[in-house]
Amino acid sequence: EVRFHCIGAEPPPEVAALARQPGILVHGHVPDLAPYMDRVRLAVAPLRFGAGVKGKVNLSMAHGQPVVATACAVEGMHLRDGEDVLVADDPQAFAEAVVRLHEDAALWTTLAGNGLENVAAHFSLDAARATVRDVFLTPARPAP
Protein backbone atom coordinates (compact mmCIF):
# COMPACT_ATOMS: atom_id res chain seq x y z
CA GLU A 1 0.00 0.00 0.00
CA VAL A 2 3.02 2.34 0.26
CA ARG A 3 3.82 4.52 -2.75
CA PHE A 4 7.28 5.82 -3.50
CA HIS A 5 7.55 9.13 -5.37
CA CYS A 6 10.83 9.81 -7.14
CA ILE A 7 11.13 13.45 -8.13
CA GLY A 8 14.05 15.06 -9.91
CA ALA A 9 15.02 16.36 -13.30
CA GLU A 10 16.19 13.92 -15.93
CA PRO A 11 16.08 10.60 -14.09
CA PRO A 12 18.53 8.12 -15.61
CA PRO A 13 17.04 5.18 -17.54
CA GLU A 14 17.55 2.75 -14.65
CA VAL A 15 15.55 5.05 -12.34
CA ALA A 16 12.83 5.69 -14.95
CA ALA A 17 12.48 1.90 -15.35
CA LEU A 18 11.52 1.61 -11.68
CA ALA A 19 8.12 3.09 -12.61
CA ARG A 20 7.20 -0.36 -13.96
CA GLN A 21 7.19 -1.63 -10.36
CA PRO A 22 3.90 -1.41 -8.44
CA GLY A 23 3.80 1.58 -6.11
CA ILE A 24 6.76 3.43 -7.63
CA LEU A 25 6.02 6.72 -9.37
CA VAL A 26 8.86 8.45 -11.22
CA HIS A 27 7.82 12.04 -11.86
CA GLY A 28 11.00 13.63 -13.19
CA HIS A 29 10.98 17.41 -12.85
CA VAL A 30 7.91 18.94 -11.22
CA PRO A 31 7.33 22.72 -11.29
CA ASP A 32 6.02 22.83 -7.71
CA LEU A 33 7.10 20.49 -4.92
CA ALA A 34 4.49 21.75 -2.44
CA PRO A 35 1.73 19.29 -3.35
CA TYR A 36 4.15 16.39 -2.86
CA MET A 37 5.70 17.79 0.31
CA ASP A 38 2.26 18.14 1.86
CA ARG A 39 1.25 14.52 1.19
CA VAL A 40 4.27 12.33 1.92
CA ARG A 41 5.09 10.63 5.22
CA LEU A 42 8.89 10.67 4.99
CA ALA A 43 11.74 11.51 2.66
CA VAL A 44 14.77 9.55 1.55
CA ALA A 45 18.17 10.89 0.52
CA PRO A 46 20.22 7.92 -0.71
CA LEU A 47 23.04 10.14 -1.97
CA ARG A 48 26.33 8.53 -2.91
CA PHE A 49 28.29 11.77 -3.32
CA GLY A 50 27.93 15.49 -2.72
CA ALA A 51 29.32 18.30 -0.66
CA GLY A 52 27.96 20.90 1.68
CA VAL A 53 24.45 21.30 2.96
CA LYS A 54 21.94 19.16 1.08
CA GLY A 55 18.90 21.26 0.22
CA LYS A 56 16.69 18.22 -0.32
CA VAL A 57 17.32 17.09 3.27
CA ASN A 58 16.68 20.53 4.75
CA LEU A 59 13.59 21.05 2.60
CA SER A 60 12.06 17.82 3.84
CA MET A 61 12.88 18.53 7.47
CA ALA A 62 11.52 22.08 7.14
CA HIS A 63 8.22 20.51 6.04
CA GLY A 64 8.17 18.29 9.13
CA GLN A 65 9.11 15.15 7.23
CA PRO A 66 11.62 12.86 8.87
CA VAL A 67 14.44 11.69 6.62
CA VAL A 68 16.33 8.46 5.97
CA ALA A 69 19.68 9.34 4.45
CA THR A 70 23.15 8.08 3.69
CA ALA A 71 26.09 9.39 5.70
CA CYS A 72 27.13 11.47 2.68
CA ALA A 73 23.71 13.16 2.59
CA VAL A 74 23.97 14.41 6.19
CA GLU A 75 27.63 15.46 6.31
CA GLY A 76 28.11 18.88 7.87
CA MET A 77 24.44 19.35 8.71
CA HIS A 78 24.56 18.91 12.52
CA LEU A 79 22.33 15.82 12.27
CA ARG A 80 22.45 12.88 14.68
CA ASP A 81 21.56 9.37 13.58
CA GLY A 82 18.50 8.13 15.45
CA GLU A 83 17.68 11.54 16.86
CA ASP A 84 17.30 13.90 13.89
CA VAL A 85 17.46 11.45 10.96
CA LEU A 86 18.08 7.77 10.30
CA VAL A 87 21.39 7.07 8.54
CA ALA A 88 22.13 3.92 6.56
CA ASP A 89 24.60 3.29 3.77
CA ASP A 90 23.95 -0.21 2.45
CA PRO A 91 20.75 -1.06 0.56
CA GLN A 92 19.38 -3.55 3.10
CA ALA A 93 19.96 -1.27 6.09
CA PHE A 94 18.51 1.67 4.17
CA ALA A 95 15.34 -0.24 3.29
CA GLU A 96 14.99 -1.44 6.88
CA ALA A 97 15.34 2.14 8.15
CA VAL A 98 12.62 3.34 5.76
CA VAL A 99 10.21 0.62 6.91
CA ARG A 100 11.06 1.24 10.58
CA LEU A 101 10.44 4.98 10.27
CA HIS A 102 7.24 4.45 8.30
CA GLU A 103 5.83 2.07 10.92
CA ASP A 104 7.12 3.49 14.23
CA ALA A 105 4.92 6.46 15.17
CA ALA A 106 7.04 7.48 18.17
CA LEU A 107 10.25 7.49 16.12
CA TRP A 108 8.48 9.38 13.32
CA THR A 109 7.32 12.06 15.78
CA THR A 110 10.77 12.39 17.36
CA LEU A 111 12.62 12.72 14.06
CA ALA A 112 10.04 15.10 12.60
CA GLY A 113 10.27 17.42 15.61
CA ASN A 114 14.05 17.25 15.90
CA GLY A 115 14.42 17.86 12.17
CA LEU A 116 12.35 21.04 12.43
CA GLU A 117 14.47 22.16 15.38
CA ASN A 118 17.69 21.44 13.48
CA VAL A 119 16.60 23.56 10.52
CA ALA A 120 15.56 26.41 12.86
CA ALA A 121 18.82 26.25 14.83
CA HIS A 122 21.26 25.98 11.94
CA PHE A 123 19.64 26.97 8.63
CA SER A 124 16.83 29.45 9.31
CA LEU A 125 16.82 33.17 8.63
CA ASP A 126 17.36 33.76 12.36
CA ALA A 127 20.39 31.46 12.36
CA ALA A 128 21.83 33.24 9.32
CA ARG A 129 21.18 36.62 10.90
CA ALA A 130 23.06 35.59 14.05
CA THR A 131 26.01 34.35 12.01
CA VAL A 132 26.19 37.55 9.97
CA ARG A 133 25.98 39.60 13.16
CA ASP A 134 28.81 37.58 14.76
CA VAL A 135 31.05 37.73 11.71
CA PHE A 136 30.49 41.31 10.57
CA LEU A 137 29.27 43.26 13.55
CA THR A 138 31.23 41.86 16.48
CA PRO A 139 34.34 43.95 17.12
CA ALA A 140 37.57 42.13 16.39
CA ARG A 141 39.55 41.12 19.45
CA PRO A 142 43.22 42.03 19.54
CA ALA A 143 45.61 39.13 19.01
CA PRO A 144 47.33 37.87 22.19
Secondary structure, DSSP 8 states (H G I E B T S, - for coil): ---EEEE-SS--HHHHGGGGSTTEEEEE--S--HHHHTT-S-EEE--SS--S--HHHHHHHHTT--EEE-HHHHTTTT--BTTTBEE--SHHHHHHHHHHHHH-HHHHHHHHHHHHHHHHHHTSHHHHHHHHIIIIIS------
